[in-house]
């Protein structure tokens, strides 16, 4: 993980985007601080290729309304994420204070990114069913145990979650769940096959997970992996995966 203990800034990402023919991206929070959310919005102001920001606010705070008012005036503030995967309470997303916070997002037309492990999928389904009009996106396909080649019960639980039409899914973070030194594209294909089947291109979006992906591969490897597998799709379906789903979901210009 020492590789990540360095600055990873737009100036470092820009040449990677250019070489991959990617002209826009959404920056997603890493730290759970209001200061980082503001910093990401400042970066978005300075770099036009950052089309949107998914930041952090304290969904359980009595000051949530003020936090949302502060950030939602910025046109590139498009969504919120909480690092649920690191919480000791596996059911935190169903607790009253958290649920109350989720209920406020619609007032500001904000999306919610779900960052969880497979064990959290049943709770995520309950949350999505409770708020059928709230757009949710599942990050990193819920981090299945790719390194061990394990599909169950991830495959059953994600199928149930995909029945919620308000839930989308990011094709991201896969190689970091595989064997960092010895992964092959074939290791990832069974998981890609399932999410393509259950979500369809219209509810899938590509995500690089940069710079975290660099512990297991390069930005180029990540995008080539996805492009190779999804080359089976029509041009329209690929346009959904790489652009249109993200535009619709995040409300990007």
C-alpha positions in Angstrom: 0.0 0.0 0.0 3.1 2.3 0.2 2.5 3.1 -3.5 -0.6 5.0 -2.5 1.2 7.2 0.1 2.0 9.9 -2.3 0.2 12.8 -4.1 -2.2 11.7 -6.8 -3.5 14.8 -8.5 -5.2 15.9 -11.7 -1.8 16.7 -13.3 -0.9 13.0 -12.9 -4.2 11.8 -14.1 -4.5 14.0 -17.2 -2.0 12.2 -19.4 -3.5 8.8 -18.5 -6.9 10.1 -19.6 -5.5 11.5 -22.8 -3.8 8.3 -23.7 -7.0 6.3 -23.0 -9.2 8.7 -25.0 -11.2 9.6 -21.9 -12.3 13.2 -21.8 -14.2 13.4 -18.6 -14.3 11.9 -15.1 -16.1 12.0 -11.8 -13.9 12.4 -8.7 -15.0 10.3 -5.7 -14.2 10.9 -2.1 -11.6 8.9 -0.2 -11.5 10.6 3.2 -14.6 11.3 5.4 -14.0 15.0 5.9 -15.8 18.1 4.8 -12.4 19.6 4.0 -11.7 16.9 1.3 -15.1 17.5 -0.2 -14.4 21.2 -0.6 -10.9 20.3 -2.0 -12.4 18.1 -4.6 -14.8 20.8 -5.7 -11.8 23.2 -5.9 -10.0 20.8 -8.1 -13.1 20.4 -10.3 -13.1 24.2 -10.7 -9.5 24.2 -11.8 -9.7 21.2 -14.2 -12.5 21.0 -16.7 -12.1 17.2 -17.2 -13.5 16.7 -13.7 -17.1 16.8 -14.6 -18.6 15.9 -11.2 -17.7 15.2 -7.6 -19.0 12.6 -5.2 -18.1 14.0 -1.8 -18.7 13.2 1.8 -21.1 14.8 4.3 -22.0 13.5 7.7 -25.3 11.9 7.0 -25.9 11.3 10.8 -25.1 14.9 11.8 -27.6 17.4 13.1 -25.8 19.9 10.9 -26.4 17.8 7.7 -28.8 20.4 6.2 -26.2 23.1 6.5 -23.5 20.8 5.0 -25.7 19.9 2.0 -26.6 23.6 1.5 -23.0 24.6 1.5 -21.9 22.1 -1.2 -25.1 21.7 -3.3 -24.8 25.2 -4.6 -21.8 24.0 -6.6 -22.9 22.6 -10.0 -20.4 19.8 -9.9 -21.4 18.4 -6.5 -23.4 15.5 -7.8 -23.5 12.9 -5.1 -22.4 11.6 -1.6 -20.5 8.5 -0.4 -19.8 7.1 3.0 -17.2 4.4 3.5 -19.6 1.8 4.8 -17.2 -1.1 4.2 -15.0 0.1 7.1 -17.7 0.6 9.6 -17.8 -1.9 12.5 -21.6 -1.9 12.3 -22.6 -4.0 9.2 -26.1 -2.6 9.4 -25.2 1.1 9.8 -26.9 2.0 6.6 -30.2 0.9 8.1 -29.9 2.8 11.3 -32.4 5.6 11.9 -29.9 8.5 11.7 -28.2 7.2 8.5 -31.6 6.6 6.9 -32.7 10.1 7.8 -29.7 11.4 6.1 -30.3 9.4 2.9 -33.9 10.9 2.9 -32.5 14.4 2.6 -30.5 13.8 -0.6 -33.4 14.0 -2.9 -34.1 17.6 -1.9 -30.7 18.4 -3.5 -31.0 16.0 -6.5 -28.0 14.1 -5.1 -27.0 10.5 -5.8 -25.5 8.0 -3.4 -22.5 5.7 -4.0 -22.7 2.4 -2.0 -19.2 1.3 -1.0 -19.5 -2.1 0.6 -18.4 -5.7 0.8 -20.5 -8.7 -0.3 -21.7 -9.3 3.3 -23.4 -5.9 3.2 -25.5 -6.6 0.0 -28.7 -7.7 1.8 -28.7 -4.4 3.9 -28.0 -2.4 0.7 -31.1 -4.0 -0.9 -33.2 -3.1 2.1 -32.0 0.5 1.8 -32.7 0.7 -1.9 -36.1 -0.7 -1.5 -36.9 1.8 1.2 -36.0 4.7 -1.1 -37.2 3.6 -4.6 -36.8 7.2 -6.0 -33.3 7.7 -4.7 -30.6 6.9 -7.3 -27.9 4.5 -5.9 -24.8 3.1 -7.5 -22.9 0.1 -6.2 -19.2 0.8 -6.3 -16.7 -1.9 -7.3 -19.5 -4.5 -7.8 -19.4 -4.9 -4.0 -15.9 -6.3 -4.0 -16.4 -10.0 -4.5 -13.7 -12.5 -3.5 -12.1 -12.6 -6.9 -8.7 -13.7 -5.6 -10.3 -16.9 -4.3 -12.6 -17.4 -7.3 -15.6 -17.3 -5.0 -19.0 -16.4 -6.5 -21.5 -17.4 -3.8 -23.3 -15.9 -2.0 -22.2 -12.6 -3.7 -23.9 -13.7 -7.0 -27.2 -14.5 -5.3 -27.2 -11.3 -3.2 -26.2 -8.9 -6.0 -29.0 -10.4 -8.2 -31.5 -9.5 -5.6 -30.1 -6.0 -5.3 -30.2 -5.6 -9.1 -34.0 -6.1 -9.0 -34.2 -2.6 -7.6 -34.4 -0.4 -10.7 -33.0 2.6 -8.8 -29.7 0.8 -8.3 -26.8 1.1 -10.8 -23.4 -0.5 -10.8 -19.8 0.6 -11.4 -17.4 -1.7 -13.2 -14.5 -0.7 -11.1 -12.1 -1.9 -8.4 -11.9 -5.4 -9.8 -8.2 -6.0 -10.1 -7.6 -4.9 -6.5 -9.9 -7.7 -5.4 -7.9 -10.2 -7.5 -4.4 -11.5 -6.9 -2.4 -8.3 -7.3 0.7 -9.9 -8.8 -0.8 -12.8 -10.8 -4.3 -11.8 -11.9 -5.5 -12.4 -15.5 -8.5 -11.1 -17.4 -10.0 -14.6 -17.2 -10.1 -14.3 -13.4 -12.5 -11.4 -13.7 -14.8 -12.5 -16.5 -17.2 -14.6 -14.4 -18.0 -11.5 -12.3 -18.3 -9.2 -15.4 -20.7 -11.7 -17.0 -23.0 -11.7 -14.0 -23.2 -7.9 -13.6 -23.8 -7.4 -17.4 -26.6 -9.9 -17.3 -28.4 -8.5 -14.3 -27.9 -4.7 -14.7 -27.5 -4.4 -18.5 -25.4 -1.7 -20.1 -28.0 1.0 -19.3 -27.3 0.6 -15.5 -23.6 -0.1 -15.8 -20.8 2.5 -15.8 -17.0 2.2 -16.1 -14.9 3.4 -13.2 -11.1 3.3 -13.1 -10.6 3.3 -9.3 -7.5 5.4 -9.9 -5.1 5.7 -8.1 -6.1 2.7 -5.9 -6.0 0.4 -8.9 -2.2 1.0 -9.2 -1.5 -1.4 -6.4 -2.5 -4.2 -8.9 -2.1 -2.7 -12.3 -2.0 0.5 -14.4 -4.8 2.7 -15.6 -4.2 1.4 -19.1 -4.5 -2.2 -18.0 -7.8 -1.4 -16.2 -9.4 0.3 -19.2 -8.1 -2.3 -21.7 -9.5 -5.1 -19.6 -13.0 -3.5 -19.7 -12.8 -2.6 -23.3 -11.8 -6.1 -24.3 -14.6 -7.8 -22.4 -17.3 -5.4 -23.4 -16.3 -5.2 -27.1 -19.1 -7.9 -27.5 -21.7 -5.1 -27.0 -23.1 -2.9 -29.7 -21.7 0.6 -30.1 -24.9 2.0 -28.4 -24.5 -0.3 -25.4 -20.8 0.6 -25.1 -21.8 4.2 -25.2 -24.0 3.6 -22.2 -21.3 1.8 -20.3 -18.6 4.5 -21.0 -20.6 7.7 -21.0 -24.4 7.8 -21.1 -25.1 5.9 -17.9 -22.8 8.1 -15.9 -24.3 11.2 -17.5 -27.8 10.2 -16.7 -27.0 8.9 -13.2 -25.0 11.9 -12.0 -26.8 14.5 -14.1 -23.7 15.6 -15.9 -23.8 18.3 -18.6 
